[in-house]
Amino acid sequence: MSAPEPQLYVLHENAEWLEPFRAAFRQEGIRFEEWELVDGELDLCAEPPSGVFWSRISASSHTRGHGHSKDYARAVLAWLEASGRRVVNGGHVLELEVSKVAQLAALRAAGIDVPRTTAVVGRARLVAAASGFSTPFITKHNQGGKGLSVHRFDGVDELEEYLASPDYEEPQDGITLVQEYLRPRHPFITRVEVVGGEFVYAITADTEHGGFQLCPADACAVDPVTGAFLVPPGATAAPVAGQGLFALRRDFDHPIVDRYLEFTAAHGIEVAGIEFIETDDDRIVTYDVNTNTNYNAEVEAVAPRSAPQALARYLGRLLAEERATVRV
């Protein structure tokens, strides 16, 4: 009896983010199976199925009640990689996804400008750490996502009030980052999308209306019942009708793209959205690497190529290679 043909497996913890990819896989004729890593069991003595495994585990999974998904994913990825399976965005990439400290350290080591940052363990040392920063400054959780937990303070006294208030949010891993506030030249940040070692496109995200919470996925911004746009918490207002928070940055051609392609290749990151800000003192500062990147429908409608389709075709090529290996 012949072995089952290799297929695509999608590892995730948030089904709402998958629909654009499901559609792209169906369009490309790619058979796939979803592994939702929320709870379950893992037989370490069993042989994993053959195929290509794409990991989409998010640093923000705990905000959806999936506090153990990251550790579950660590176990599954270790099992897959030890068995020699082809994993896209594997264990090393997951560790970058769930640690802004790891991201910033890796970016800085690659010669890419990052914000001045101090990592603080525990609440008690935050004020002392922040006292060494110019104002305003921001704090954020080491394990975050979607811009959650990011706060701007115009003085240390504001931070002290926040720390003493019931609004204080304990970081998932105990690490809070104190970071310089980057004064933008334009009221937006730029996100560069990379798939399989290629630049797909760049988008802008409106920081004037969107604040810090700039998740591009439709599931982040649309009420699933009414379909109405939901203004992210902390945003100042809804965007103008027909002009969402996200837009295609047309004809984007900047040396930072090649730097990102080199960086992702060096770290085995095959799918990512990397975000930078252009400051009013002429810096290009990279502050976040999203390895479970999502794409925005309004951007997709005008983009020169579809990012989900580019991803589906890339995974399809990898799957064809796996199938050819099995046949040999």
Secondary structure, 3 states (H helix, E strand, C coil): CCCCCCEEEEEECCHHHCHHHHHHHHHCCCCEEEEECCCCCCCCCCCCCCEEEEECCCCCHHHHCCCCHHHHHHHHHHHHHHCCCEEECCHHHHHHHCCHHHHHHHHHHCCCCCCCEEEEECCCCHHHHHCCCCCCEEEEECCCCCCCCCEEECCHHHHHHHHHCCCCCCCCCCEEEEEECCCECCCEEEEEEEECCEEEEEEEEEHHHHCCCCCCCHHHHECCCCCCECCCCCCCCCCCCCCCCEEECCCCCCHHHHHHHHHHHHCCCCEEEEEEEEECCCCEEEEEEECCCCCCHHHHHHCCCCHHHHHHHHHHHHHHHHHHHHHC
